[in-house]
C-alpha cells in the first residue's frame, strides 16, 4: 500500500464523492476486507456493496491484496491502494466536485471515529486517579477554535505532521507489549467563532 495517492482522474473524484464509497474507503484504508465482511460491518446488502467495490476497483482506488479459499469459495480481500488521498490541482476546474469529495471524506472520517469510540473497551476511558490531569489519562481529546493567519496555520500543521511521523517511528521501534491507539484529526476554516 502506498502512503499517498494523488487523485488525477475525474472519474476517481466522482467515485470518492459518493457517501457510501467514501465510508467504504475509510474501512479499506485501515484493513483488508472481503465483500462479505464489509457488508456485515456496514450493514449493507452484499450485492449493493459488491457493485461499489467493483467501481472503486475499476477506478484503481482499491485492489485485491489476497485471496483465500473458504468452504470451496474463493474469497477476495480488498484494500485501499494508499493510506492518504489528495486531489490534483488539475481537477480544480471541477471545484464543486472537489469540495463535495473533500467534505464527504471528512464526514466519513468522523463516522469512522464515532464507530471506534463506540466499540473501544471501557477501560480506554477510565480514570486511574481522581482529578487526574490530561497527561495521566489513557486517552487524548480536545477541541479548539482559534483565529490565526493562514501562514501560522500552515506552520502549525507542519509541526503536527512531524509529531505524527515521530509517533509512527515509535511504533516501529517499540519491542514487547504494545497498545493500540486511534487518532483522528480534522481542521478547517470556519466562517465565525463559536458564540459570535
Buried (B, 14 or more C-beta within 10 A) or exposed (E): EEEEBBBEBEEBBBBBBBEBBBBBBBBBBBEBBBBBBBBEEBEBEBEEBBEBBEBBBEBEBBBEBEEEEEEEEEBBBBBBBBEEBEBEEEBEEBEEBBEBBBEBBEBBBEBBBEBBBEEEEEEBEEEEEEEEEEEEBEEEEEEEEEEEEEEEBEEEEEEEEEEEEEEEEEEEEEEEEEEEEEEEEEEEEEEEEEEE
